[in-house]
């Protein structure tokens, strides 16, 4: 079981509970690729303009540039994001604090 939270403000937190079957068939590589494609498609600005962009930066920027509305709707895009984060980080609980720019 994975619990992914995406926070935009104290009163704006979107939670996704994923079971193993929700991420079955999703490899780390394909999850990374999806996040990277979204990062590029959303024209995210890397936090570190020089050097390699870390996966945590990709996750934070995709959440930020993807926008709160996508998470509020809880549709396919938001669930795909949560699934990819769960697979890439492989942690049972992940909290993505968008304004604080922190993954915990």
Secondary structure, 3 states (H helix, E strand, C coil): CEEEEEEEECCEEEEEEECHHHHCCCCHHHHHHHHHHHHHHCCCCCCCCCCCCCHHHHHHHHHHHHCHHHHHHCCHHHHHHHHHHHHHHCCCEEEEECCCCEEC
